[in-house]
């Protein structure tokens, strides 16, 4: 029968592996936090499994999500990406990712580490919810969304931000009976 998991991951082997190994694990690497925020933006209007299935192609197309390399992308790169059938070909999302890389770099260059920035919103420790109710957004995700937008990030609405918080372990939203809940407690 196997361990009890959060119901959202179903039976798809890729989704289960993502749930079991990555989702909700506190992520403290700035580059990875940025990558996940950009991928969550691409997910808007789609299912997360779609993004997971395309993640390797996204990483290849966006220079392994190296913010410095992505920040240097220009119009020819946008057109290249628009022709890449392996990714979600949405011009606004592609341009938002390039702009997001530039913002990430500007934050870093001014002495603001993206991981420190993100974790400051939760006082450095994951928020542990009850594991029974799962909101689409919270007052905190609205606050973070507003701050990201003020910095110039796009595709960072409160629902996207909350999904990012869950994925990167800023919030522990594993179900109360999920075998991963205690493992990612922080």
Buried (B, 14 or more C-beta within 10 A) or exposed (E): EEEEBBEEBEEEEEBBEBBBEBBBBBBBEBBBBBBBBBBBBBBBEEEBBEBBBBBEBBBEBBBEBBBEEBBBBEEEBBEEBEEBEBBBEBEEBBBBBBBBBBBBBEBBEEEBBBBEBBBEBBEEEBBBBEBEEBEEBBEBBBEBBBBBBEBEBBBBBBBBBBBBBBBBBBBBBBBEEBBBBEEBBB
